[in-house]
Amino acid sequence: MASLPSLHLPTASSAGSGRGTAYGITVARDASARLATGWLVLGIAALVGSGIFSLLLVLARTPGLKEVFPVADFFQVALVAHVDLSVLVWFLAFAGVLWSLACDSRAIALGWTSLALCAAGTLALCVAPLAGHAVPVLANYIPVIDNAVFLGGLGAIGAGVAAAVARTFWAARSSGSVLDGEAALRWGIVGSAAATAVALAAFGWSYLDVSPHLERKAYYELLFWGGGHVLQFTWTLLMLGGWLWLASALGLRLALSPRVTLLVFTIAFASVLVTPAIYIAHPVASVEHHKLQTWLMRFGGGLAIPPVLLALLWAMRGLPALDGRSRPIFGALAASIGLFAAGGLIGFAISGPNVKIPAHYHGCIVGVTLAFMGLAYHLLPQLGFAAPRSRLAAWQPWLYGGGQLAHIVGLVWSGGYGVERKVAGAAQVLRTSQEVAGMALMGLGGLVAILGGLAFVIVVIGALRQRAPAGVR
């Protein structure tokens, strides 16, 4: 079985010289690249489904429109489907893209099996609201619809992800004896698969430790708390690697050597390894377990971000002129950094269970999403498809990022007046004009962001329908 890329890589390449380092992975148009395309298609399908549910979700919370919906159950079912498709499935699908590109063609059948399982699970998540007895449970990290179809879908996705992680360990391409930007980036991608393996183990451990006789909200909250925290390390590793890759795609050389980058990724992954100690030391239902997982994500997850962010901002001083192909990539990178930073800053303003909490995680989640969108634009021609060059592609990251920024600003504004999270309609009591204005801005920003998400889907589908000319990457 292939191991994680070796830490003993003594020979530095010229990519890490004084001029700075370029990061990226050479994409061979082989079986793994075709598998990566399949994962990308699954991710786009998840975003389409999520967009449908998010439109209904925003309308259900917008003053003047929310009264027309059968609020409580409708809003909560739509929220569950939207969150799981736009975060869980989309993120895992794009992780599948990057894990596939980090592999050679070994165990390709296992790769396609993992994709098929995740696709079947995604379909189950989409139809579960229509399957009857759709009881929403708004647990953190992975909210659920408590019926057999939805839970079966989650089980299929879990099995598919486990198979994808196993293939990544088995078929990871060797980095050889040279430590360069590509080797360091591969280390981060394979490390994200290892973090995902720890998350799956945490879910399993919680399943064995938590009593199924608990009230359903408490049960699912405890079931997904530990593994959900670990998955944030997966997304952070992939986002940071994506930032480095996108910056290099723009022609920037970063003052961050491969050795430092490898160390940064290792620190982020090493934090994940504390998780088993937390499970051993404290029962899943204990207050100590809950707090330690929170502290681990808050402090361990943030250590890797500042060095990469500072290197990016420094490199952007020398940004070359942008052309039609690079504008969408730059927009996605800049908007990703901005939204992720906004989400992090909002986290310091949280006090109480109000809508500042979704403002915080929407900013961070959208930061990851925009990084993946930019990577999709960059990878399409390398996978053999047309490069997005249209005006729509250039404006899409700003439309999506700007809408999401307005969305979270509206939530922070309303949260300052105590508007509660996870409620809508009559349950969402708006007492003052300031609360109404804040939630109206939230609704407007959400609708603009939906248009930005739709634009991304249109651009990518258009590119997938066109093959790149021979020799073009």
N, C-alpha and C positions, 0 to 999 in steps of 0.2 A: 504494500500500500504506500502511495506517495505521501510524504510528510509535508508539513508547512515548509515554505522556502527556508533554506538554511540561514541561520544567523551568522555562520562562519563564512563570510564572503570577503576575503581580504583585499581583492583587487578592485579598485575604483576605476570606472571608465571615464572617458573624457566628458561624458554628460554631466559629471559632477565637478567640473573644473571651475575656475574662477569666474567664468562668464555666467555661471548659473546652471541649473539643472532643468532638463525637459522631462516631463512625465507623460506616460502613455503606454498602451499595449499594442503591439503589432497584431493586427487581426488577419489571420489566415482564413481564406474562404473555404473552410473544410466543414466536416460534419458538425463540429462544435459551433461554428458560426451559424449554420442553418438552425441548430437548436436554439441559439441565442435569438434568432429572428422569431422563432415560435414563442419564446417567453415574452418578447416585445409585443407580439400580437395579443397575447393573453392580457398583458398590462393595459393595452389600449382598450380592449373589450371591457375590462374592469372599470376604466375611467368613464366609458360610455354609460355603463350601468350606474356608476356613482353620480354622474352628472344629472341623470334623470331623477334620482332620489334627492340630490342636493337642490334641484330646482323646486321640488315640492317642499323640501325642508325650509328653504329661505322664505318661500311664500307663506308658510305656516307660521312664521315669526314676524312678518312685516306688518306694521300697523296699517289698518285699512284693508288688508287682504286676509289676515290670519283668521278673521271671524268666519270665513266661508268654509273652513275645514273642520272636520270632526276631531278636534285638536289633539287631545291627550294621546290616544292610541295611535292615531295617524302620524303625529309628529315623532313619537318615539320609535315606531317601526321604521319610518323613513330615516331617522337618525342612525339607527343600528346598521341598516343596509348601506347608507352613505359612508359611514366611518369604516366599516370593514372592507368595502370595495376600494375606497380611495386611499386608505392607509395600508391595511394589512395585505390585501391582494396585490395592489399596484406596487407597493414596496417590495414584496416578496417576488413578484414577477420580474421587476427590474434587477433585483439581486440575482435572479436566475440568469438574466442576460449577462451580467458581469461574471458570475461564477462560470458560466459556459465559456466565455472568452478567455478565462484564466486556465482552461483545461485543453488538453489535446483530444484526440478522437477516441480514446479508450472508453469502454463502458458506455458507449453512446446509447445503447438500448435502455440502460437504466435512466439516462437523462430524459429520453422521450417518455418513459413510464412516469417519471416524476412530473413532467409537464402535463401529461394526460390526467393524472390524479388531481393536480391543482386546477385544471380546467373544469373537470367534473365537479369539484368542490365549489368553484366559483359559480357555476350554473345553479347549484343547489342554493347558494346564498341568495341569488337573484329571485328564485321562485318561491323561497320559503315564506315571504310575506303573503303569498296567495294560496298557501297550502292549508289554511285553516288553523285555528288555535294559535295565532301569531301573537305570542305574549312577549313583549320586549323587556329585556333586562339590561339596564344601562350601566353595566360594569365598566370599570376603567380598562383601557388598553384593548380589550376585545369584547365589546358589547355583543349580546346574543339575542336571537329570537328563540325562545325556549320551546322549540318543537323538533321533531325527529329529522325533518328535512334539513334544517339549518345546522343542527349539531352534527349530522352526518356529513354535511358539506365541510364543516370545520375539521372533522376527522380526516376526510380525504385530502384536504390541503395540508394538514400536519404530516400525513404519510408522504405526500409528494415532496414537501420541503425536506423531510428527513432523507429521502432518496437522493434529492439534488445535492444535499450537503455531503452525503456519503460518496457520490460520484466526484465531487470537487476534491475531496481528500485523496481519492484513488487516482484521478486523472490530471491533477494539477501539473501544469508544465514546469519543467525544471528551469530554474533561473541560471544554471551554470555556475561558474566561479567568479563572475563579474557582478559587482553591485552597482547598478545604475538606476536611473529613474524608473525603468520598466520593472526591474526586479523588486524595488521598494514598493511600487504600486501593486504588483502581484501579491506581495506579502500582506498588504492591507486588505485586498479582496479575499484572499484565502483565510485571513484572520477573521473577517466578517462571517465567513461560513462556520468557523470554529465557534464564534460567539453565538451564532444561531443554534449550533448543536447544544451549547450550554443552556440556551433558552428552552429548547425542546425538552431537555432533561429536567429543567425547573418546572415546566408544565406537568410533566409526568410525576415528579416528586410531590407537587402540590395535589395532584389528583389522588395519590395514595394517602396523603396526610389529612385531607379535608373531608369532613363528614358530609355525605350526600343528603343528609336529613336537615341540613341548615336551610333557613329561608333562602329563596333562590338568588336574591340580590347579594346576600352575604356569601353564598357559596361561589358564585361566579367571580365575585370580587377577589376572594382569596385564591381561587383557582388560577386566575390570570395575572395576579399582582407580580409575583416573582419573575416569571418568564417574560412578562410584558416589559418590566424594567430592563432585563438583559437585552431584549430586542432593540432598545434604544441605542445600545452600543453598536449593534449591527448597522443601523441606519447612519449613525455618526461616522463610522469607519468608511462606509460607502460614499457618504456625502463629501467627506474630506478628500478621499481619493478622487471623487468626481471633480471637485474644485481644482485640484492639481492638474488633472487631465485636461479640463476645459481651458485653464490658463495656458497650458502648453500648446493646445490646439490653436490658440490665438497668437502664437509666436512668442510668448513670454518665457523668459528663462528665470527660474526662481532661485533666490539666495537661500535655498534650503537643500542641503546636500542629501544624497540618498541615505547616508548613514543616519543623519538626524531624522529624516522622514521615517526610516525603519524604526528608530527608537520611539518616535511619537506614536506610530501605530502599535508598537509593542506595549507601550504604557497604557493605551486605550484598551487593548485586549487583556492585559494583565489584570485590570480592574475587574473584568468579568470573572476571573478565576476565584474571586472572593465569594462568589455566590454559593458554592457548595458549603463553605464554612458557615455562612449565615443559616442555611438549611439545617446543618448539623447542630448548630448552637441553639437555635430557637424554633419552636413549632411554627408552622405556617400561620396559624391563627393568633399568634402572640403580637403584642404591641411592639416588642423589640424587633421581631422579624420585619414588620411593616416599616419601622423607622430606619433600620439598617439598609434595606433595599432602597429607600428614598435617598439616604445619604450617599450610598454608593453611586447612584446615577448622578446626583447633584455635583459631587466632587470628582469622582473618577471619570465620569463622562466628559467633564469640561476641561480636563488637563490637556487633551490633545488639540483643542481648537485654537488657542491663542497663537502658537508658533506658525501653524499653517495660515491663519488669517493674516497675521502680520507680514508673512512672506508674500502673500498674494497682493496685499495693498501696496507693498513696496514695489513689487514687480509691475503693477499697473501704471506706475509713473511713466514707463516706457512703452505704453500700449501702441502698437503700430496702427496704421490706417485700416479701417474695417471695410470689407467688401460684402457682397450679397450673401456669401456663405458664412462669414464670420459674425455678422450682426446678430443673428438669432442666438449664437453661442455666447457672445458677450452679454446680450440682454439676459439670458438665463443665468449666467454666472453672477452678474451684478445684482439681479433681483433676488437670487438665492441667498447671497451674502446679506443683503439688506433685510430680507424677511426673517432669516434665522437670527440675526442680531436683534431685531425688534422683538421677536418672540422671547429671546433670552432676557432682554431688559424688562419686559412686562412681567416676567416671572418674579422679579424682585418687588413688584407692586401688589402682588396677590395678598389679599387678606379676607378670609371668609369664602363661603361657597357661592361666589357670584360669577358673572360672565367674564371676569378678568381671566379666569382659569382657561376657558376655551380660547380666549384671545392669545394667551401664552402658547398653548400647544398648537394652535393654528399657525402662528408665526413660524415656529420651529418645523412643523410638519411641511408647511408650504416651502420652506427653505430647502428641505430635502427633495421635495417634488420638483422644484425648479432645477435643481442640480441634475436630476434624472432626465428632465425634459431636454436640458442642454446636451447631455450625453447622447440622448436619442438622436438629436439633430446631427451631432458629430459622427455617430456610428453608422447612420443610414447609408452613406456612400461607401463606407468600408465593408458593409455587409452586402453590397451589390445593388443598392437602390439609389434613387435620385437624391441629390443634396438639396435640402430646403433652402431656397434663395428668394422666395417671394416676399413682398411687402407684408403679407399676413404673417409669415414666419418671423420677420424682423420685429413686428409689433406685438406678437403673441406673448412673449415673456413679460413685457411691460404692462400689457392689458391684464394678464392673469395676476402678476405681482402687485400692480396698482390696485386692482379690485380687492385682493386679499388684504392689502394694507388698510384700505378704507374699512373693510369688514372688521379687522381686529381693533382699529381705532374706535369704531362705533361700539364694540363690545367693552373696551376699556372705559370709554365715556360712560356707558350705561352701568358698568360694574361699579364705578365710583359712587353711584346712587343706590347700589344694593340690588340691582336686578339679578334674579337668581338664574343659575345655569340649569340646563336640561328641562326647561319648561317652555310652554308656548301658549298662544291664544288666551283664553280666559284665565288660565293658571299663571300667565305672564302679566302680572299686575303692573301697569305703567302709570304712575301717579302724577308725574310732573312732565312739563313740556321738554325738559332736558332729557328725561328718560326716553320719551317718544323720539326725540331728535337723534339720540344716540343709536337706538335700535333701527330707526329709519336709515341712518348712515350704514349700519351693519347690513341691512337688507339691500341697499343700493350697491354697496361694495361686493356683496355676495353675488348679486346678479351679474355685475361686471366680470367678476372672477369666473363665473360659469361660462360667460362668453369667451374668456381667455382659455379656459379648459377645452371648450368646444373647438376653438381655433387650433389648439395643439392637435386634437384628434384629427381635424380636417387636414392639417399640414402633413401629419405623419401618414395618414391613409393615402393621401395623394402621392407622397414619396414612395410608399410601398407598392403602388400600382405602376411605377416606372422603374425600369432597370437602368442602372448606371451604364454608360458606354464602357466598352472593354478597356481595361487599363486605368480607369478613373477610380480614385479613392478619396 
